Amino acid sequence: MLQSILTVIAASLSLAMSIVADAKARGGKCRSSSATVLAEGPLTVVYKVEQRNALGTIDSPLMGCDRSTGRKRVLADDFNENWFDRPARAVALHGSLIGFAVQAIPDGIVPVDFTIIRFEGVRASSRRLEREIQLPGKPKVGSLDVTNAGAVAWVECPSTGGFETDPRPNCVRAGNDINRVIAIAPGTAEDVTTGFMKLGKGRTIDPRSVRISRSAERVSWVQMGRRRSAPLS
């Protein structure tokens, strides 16, 4: 009996190690020496790369990569949209669906710019879930979370003016400004400008703390050092 149990345990360990090794091998298709990984899961890796453009300056596009195939997709570039990458909190994964926040300049025209949250997928099966949410007032985004049903929740902080993608100084910790927890219910509309649910606000909200529950029924965040929640409906 003992020998049988040990055999089963050994087989299970061998299988687990094989799965991990396979995941690492597949994930290697999404790696490069110039990449900085911002978020990764079993299906998808999100990273930035620094590369010199035709003008001789450095670009840092935001990339998504399918771990199983190595297929890559440019999510945001440096020409007319900058994404919140310092620190990289405003990037979230759910399966092969990627949520991220950017400040965009339509057609590269200054000073008309705004903050948007996008859902994009690196697999064809997730393309149907793609959405774009334009946020009023050009706020900074401290953190966000997404679901495969099209819901999104985020913490936003007041803009400090200018075209900026750095959450510092007022969107990296509680106490600097009145921050807000906002959410959009599940849906399929590609362009979203209404339907914002205001779940919480205050100076004591941690900008980097928003989460959607596994059941996708509640949104939670940290306020005054304690996690609070509200229904996502």
GIPEPE-V713356 format. One record per residue. N is the residue number from 0. PSI is psi in radians with two decimals (none if undefined). Layout:
n=N psi=PSI
n=N psi=PSI
This chain:
n=0 psi=-0.81
n=1 psi=-0.73
n=2 psi=-0.68
n=3 psi=-0.73
n=4 psi=-0.78
n=5 psi=-0.64
n=6 psi=-0.74
n=7 psi=-0.75
n=8 psi=-0.77
n=9 psi=-0.72
n=10 psi=-0.69
n=11 psi=-0.74
n=12 psi=-0.71
n=13 psi=-0.71
n=14 psi=-0.74
n=15 psi=-0.75
n=16 psi=-0.63
n=17 psi=-0.70
n=18 psi=-0.78
n=19 psi=-0.77
n=20 psi=-0.69
n=21 psi=-0.71
n=22 psi=-0.71
n=23 psi=-0.70
n=24 psi=-0.75
n=25 psi=-0.69
n=26 psi=-0.43
n=27 psi=-0.41
n=28 psi=-0.33
n=29 psi=0.12
n=30 psi=2.64
n=31 psi=2.80
n=32 psi=-0.40
n=33 psi=0.09
n=34 psi=2.47
n=35 psi=1.98
n=36 psi=2.26
n=37 psi=-0.58
n=38 psi=2.52
n=39 psi=2.60
n=40 psi=-3.03
n=41 psi=-0.49
n=42 psi=-0.48
n=43 psi=2.56
n=44 psi=2.36
n=45 psi=2.29
n=46 psi=2.91
n=47 psi=2.63
n=48 psi=2.50
n=49 psi=2.16
n=50 psi=2.60
n=51 psi=2.28
n=52 psi=-3.06
n=53 psi=-0.38
n=54 psi=-0.07
n=55 psi=0.01
n=56 psi=2.93
n=57 psi=2.21
n=58 psi=2.67
n=59 psi=1.25
n=60 psi=2.62
n=61 psi=2.22
n=62 psi=2.57
n=63 psi=2.53
n=64 psi=2.33
n=65 psi=2.03
n=66 psi=-0.54
n=67 psi=-0.52
n=68 psi=-0.32
n=69 psi=0.10
n=70 psi=2.29
n=71 psi=2.69
n=72 psi=2.32
n=73 psi=2.11
n=74 psi=-0.70
n=75 psi=2.46
n=76 psi=-3.03
n=77 psi=-0.01
n=78 psi=-0.96
n=79 psi=0.24
n=80 psi=2.25
n=81 psi=2.41
n=82 psi=2.69
n=83 psi=1.72
n=84 psi=0.13
n=85 psi=1.69
n=86 psi=2.95
n=87 psi=1.20
n=88 psi=-0.44
n=89 psi=0.81
n=90 psi=2.27
n=91 psi=2.59
n=92 psi=2.51
n=93 psi=1.75
n=94 psi=-2.15
n=95 psi=0.15
n=96 psi=2.32
n=97 psi=2.25
n=98 psi=2.40
n=99 psi=2.79
n=100 psi=2.47
n=101 psi=2.77
n=102 psi=2.18
n=103 psi=2.56
n=104 psi=1.88
n=105 psi=2.15
n=106 psi=0.37
n=107 psi=0.33
n=108 psi=2.11
n=109 psi=2.51
n=110 psi=0.37
n=111 psi=1.80
n=112 psi=2.81
n=113 psi=2.87
n=114 psi=2.36
n=115 psi=2.67
n=116 psi=2.32
n=117 psi=2.56
n=118 psi=2.27
n=119 psi=2.72
n=120 psi=2.63
n=121 psi=-0.12
n=122 psi=2.57
n=123 psi=-0.59
n=124 psi=-0.39
n=125 psi=-0.08
n=126 psi=-0.51
n=127 psi=-0.28
n=128 psi=0.02
n=129 psi=2.37
n=130 psi=2.78
n=131 psi=2.19
n=132 psi=2.05
n=133 psi=2.19
n=134 psi=2.26
n=135 psi=2.48
n=136 psi=0.07
n=137 psi=0.91
n=138 psi=2.90
n=139 psi=2.72
n=140 psi=2.09
n=141 psi=-0.65
n=142 psi=2.81
n=143 psi=2.87
n=144 psi=2.67
n=145 psi=2.85
n=146 psi=2.85
n=147 psi=0.03
n=148 psi=0.06
n=149 psi=0.13
n=150 psi=2.65
n=151 psi=2.52
n=152 psi=2.55
n=153 psi=2.83
n=154 psi=2.20
n=155 psi=2.59
n=156 psi=2.69
n=157 psi=2.55
n=158 psi=2.53
n=159 psi=0.20
n=160 psi=2.67
n=161 psi=3.09
n=162 psi=1.76
n=163 psi=2.60
n=164 psi=0.20
n=165 psi=2.03
n=166 psi=-0.36
n=167 psi=2.59
n=168 psi=-0.18
n=169 psi=0.06
n=170 psi=0.59
n=171 psi=-0.25
n=172 psi=2.82
n=173 psi=2.72
n=174 psi=-0.21
n=175 psi=-0.68
n=176 psi=3.01
n=177 psi=1.88
n=178 psi=2.75
n=179 psi=2.47
n=180 psi=2.11
n=181 psi=2.63
n=182 psi=2.73
n=183 psi=2.29
n=184 psi=2.82
n=185 psi=2.54
n=186 psi=-3.14
n=187 psi=0.00
n=188 psi=2.30
n=189 psi=-0.72
n=190 psi=2.12
n=191 psi=2.16
n=192 psi=-0.06
n=193 psi=3.11
n=194 psi=0.38
n=195 psi=2.25
n=196 psi=2.08
n=197 psi=1.90
n=198 psi=-0.43
n=199 psi=2.73
n=200 psi=2.70
n=201 psi=2.82
n=202 psi=-0.33
n=203 psi=0.15
n=204 psi=2.22
n=205 psi=2.05
n=206 psi=-0.36
n=207 psi=0.38
n=208 psi=0.02
n=209 psi=2.48
n=210 psi=2.55
n=211 psi=2.35
n=212 psi=2.78
n=213 psi=-0.54
n=214 psi=-0.13
n=215 psi=0.48
n=216 psi=-0.32
n=217 psi=2.67
n=218 psi=2.39
n=219 psi=2.76
n=220 psi=2.88
n=221 psi=2.19
n=222 psi=2.27
n=223 psi=0.62
n=224 psi=0.03
n=225 psi=2.52
n=226 psi=2.23
n=227 psi=2.89
n=228 psi=2.86
n=229 psi=2.67
n=230 psi=2.51
n=231 psi=1.27
n=232 psi=none
